[in-house]
């Protein structure tokens, strides 16, 4: 077995592992949605740091007199200099993307969009109320496609190496 063959095998193994991870993340997210058949109204109690100045609201909800906490997940976020995002406040697009005009004002922007004690719908699993999501959720929110894209890159690299090197 040549060095080239070993290299191609290693690339393929990495690609398979990444594909399995992508499928696992996607299926897990899909199951979370399917199991979350009950809803309750929760209230924003705090904010959790996600990336840099980007923070998300933490929602407290109660099921059977037990309190639970879940943070809001968005389809994505973008920092923009767009002037239609007025007064440095955050906006939520139709596709559930959080738009913030000024990253230094991100926490204040999110607090303005989701003030403390504001209500949010929480979807939860009646058999396991801790398994939940706030407002909207989709398997795409988990970014399960990222390892899948890397897997495709590794497969392409393996093919190029095998055919042309």
Secondary structure, DSSP 8 states (H G I E B T S, - for coil): --HHHHHHHHHHHHHHHHHHHHHHHHHHHHHHHHH--EEEEEEEEEEEEEETTEEEEEEEEEETTEEEEEE---SEEEE---TTSGGG--EE-TTSEEEES-GGGHHHHHHHHS-TT-EEEEEEETTEEEEEEES---GGGGTTHHHHHHHHHHHHHHHHHHHH-
